[in-house]
Structure formats: C-alpha cells, structure tokens
Amino acid sequence: MKTLELKNPILINGEKVSKLKYDENEITGVLFAEADTRKRTNSSGTVAISPAAEFDFALHTYLGYAAIIAVNPHIDWSDLERIKGNDVIAVTRIGRNFMLGVSEEDSQGETSEEPTETSAESIIPALTDSNENGLQTL
C-alpha cells in the first residue's frame, strides 16, 4: 500500500484530508467497470471517437480514484472528484501506471539518456552497385 500526499487537501466526511492510502493491485473488475462508467457519465460527450484505454486520461484519473477507494471503502467517488490542481495529475499517474502495468518504482526510473546501439548503417541497407570500373553507383 502506498500514500498519496495531496498539495490541496480535500474534505471527506467533514474532515480535512491531505494523505490518501491507495493500492492499484486492489482494483477489482467491478471497480474498473465503475471507473469506466463514471468517466463516461462525467465526460462532456463531445469526443466522437473513444481513445484507446492506454491513452484515455479521464479513465486513468478514475482508475486512480479506484485505487484509493479499493483500500478506503468509506471514501466516495464524489469525494475524490473534488481533488484539484497537480493532485489530479498525481491521481491520473496512478491510473496510467495501472493501465500500462508499470509500478511507481519502474516509472520513476524512466530515462532516455541511455545510448542506443543502433546506427544508420544497421538500419539503412546499402543501395549501391559497382560498375565495371569498380565505382559504386546508386
């Protein structure tokens, strides 16, 4: 179980809450379906094509809520819908990582600074022929 620290505390049952326990491994099929239903109910309905689940940021947000509700059954979806600011991004990240099968530890180690071993020669095949003088031509 992990803890999400809110920069903008919210009121839950009359109490100001700045820390929420969550566990994405506790999201059940029922919670997943509820997250999807709530996402659809609360969307503006202006999108003609539904994005793939991996790119559906609203679904990711509701899956983040589901990870919180899974270990805090006294918290209601409407309580979590009051989360605002960068805290929404933190919740969305929980849901995104769930959808991508990535743990928090894995996502924090992401980097693109590692050198690659692919070179132009290894991806582009030679398009030259030799003529009778030994010169290469295209």
N, C-alpha and C positions, 0 to 999 in steps of 0.2 A: 504494500500500500504506500502511496506517495501523498505529498501535501502540496496543494496549490496555494501560494500566498497571493492574496488579492491586493493590488495597489489602491483599489477603490472598494472598500468594504461595502457589503450589502446587508439589508435587514432580512433575517429569516426568523419567523415566529417571534417578532418583536425584539430580536437580539442582533446586535451588530456583529457580523462575521467577516473576518479577514483571512481565515485559513480554512481550506476545504480539503478533506481527505478524498482520494479517488483511487480507482484501480480499474484500468481498462480491461484487465483479464476477467473481471466480474460482469462485463456486459453480456447479457443473455440475448437470445434471439428475440425475445419479447421486448426487451429494452431497445434493441437495434430497430425493430419494426416501429416501436413508439417514436424513436428519434426521427425516423424517416417520415412518419405520418405528421409529426409536429412541424418538421421542416416544411413539408408541403402545405400544411394549413397556414403557417405564418409567412410564407413567401408571397410576393406580390402577384405571382401568376403571370408576369409579363414575359417570361422566358419561354420561347416556342419549343426549344429542344432541351431536354434534361441532360446535364453534363454527366459524363461517366462518374461513378461513385468516387474514384480516386481524385477527381478534380472538383467535386461538389463541396465547396467550402461551407455552405449552410448545413449540409449533412454532417460535416466534420464538427461543426460547433455543437450540434445536437448530440452527436456521439460523445463529445467531451462532457456534456451535461449528463449523459447516460452513465459515464464512468464515475461521476460524482454521486449520482442517485443510487448506483449499484451498492455503494457502501454507506450511504446516508439515506435510508428509506424515509426519514422524516422530512427530507427536503423535497419540495415540489418543483416541477419543471418551471412554473411561473416565477418561483424564487430565483432560479438561475438565469432566467431571461432578463433579469434586472442587472446582470453583470455588464459593465461598460468599460470603454477605453481599451487600453492594452491588455486588460484581463480577458477580453473577448478573444484576442489573438492567442493568449496562453491556453484557453479552453479549446479553441479550434486546433491548436497544435496537438493536443491530447487526442482528439478525434482523428486528425490526419495520420498521426503515427499509428493509431489503431488500424485504420484502413490499409495502410502500407505495410503493416506487420513489422513496424520499427519500434524498438524500445527507446525510452528517453535517453539512455546511455549511448545507444547507437547514433541517435540524431545529433547529440552534442559533439560527437567525434567526426562529423562530416567535414571534409575538406577537399578542395580542388587543387591544392598546391602540389600534389604528388606528381612527379614527372611521368610521362607516358613513354612507352617503348615503341610506339607506332611512328613510323617516318613516312614521308611522301613516297619513298621508293617501295615500301612494303604495301602501300595501298594502290598506287597507280601502276598498272602494268606497262611495260615498255611497248611503245607503238612504232618502233623503228625497224627498218630493214636495211641490210647492207647492199650497196650496188656493186658492180664488178670492180670498181676502184677501191673497195674497202671502206667507202664513206657511208655513214649512216644517213638515211633519209626517212622522212615521215611519210 
